[in-house]
Amino acid sequence: MAVTFVVPGAHLMSGLLGERDEHLRFIEGEFEDVAIRVRGNEVSISGPQSDVVSRLFEELTALLQRGESLGRQMKSQASYSPKTFCAPAVAKTFVPRLLVSVNTSKQSGTTS
């Protein structure tokens, strides 16, 4: 299954992808069976969990649109693996925990 997610503003892309694409690389590492391609403000996702990853990008974009800093979100939560929380029904729980995992990986120099 392939999904294309359009980020509603180019200004949101840098926050969504992270500094030097660190958020993107982290998500790609956690969902190895999903291919993610970015072109302009479009994120193309293909693979068996493309719907889950698309939902994740939607939730992250919603946080950015509300003026949230993903960095602030990362510092305020405990660390969990995104794979544990990847079901769409728990997206509200999954997003903050993913953000923490990105921060923890950056601090330790590893990915979960």
Residue, then its C-alpha position, 0 to 999 in steps of 0.5 A: m500500500a502506498v500513501t502520500f501525505v502532504v505537509p500543509g506548509a513548507h515551513l513545517m517540513s524542517g520541524l517535521l523532518g528534524e535537524r539534518d533529517e534526524h526525525l525522518r531517519f529515526i522513523e525509517g529505522e523503526f519501520e524498516d519495512v516501510a519506504i519513505r521518500v520526501r519531495g518538496n512538501e510531500v511525504s510518500i510512504s509505501g509498505p505494509q505499515s504505510d497507514v501507521v506511518s502516515r498517521l504518525f506524520e499527521e500527528l507530528t504535523a498537528l503538533l507543529q501546527r499548534g506551535e509545539s516544539l518537538g524538542r520540548q515534547m521529547k524532554s517531557q516524556a519517558s523513553y519507549s520504542p515506537k513499535t510498541f505503540c504503532a497501532p493507529a488507535v493509540a496514536k495519541t500515546f504513540v506520538p509523544r513516546l516517539l518524540v522521546s525516543v528520538n531525543t534519547s537516541k540523539q543523546s546516546g548516539t544510538t537508535s532504539 
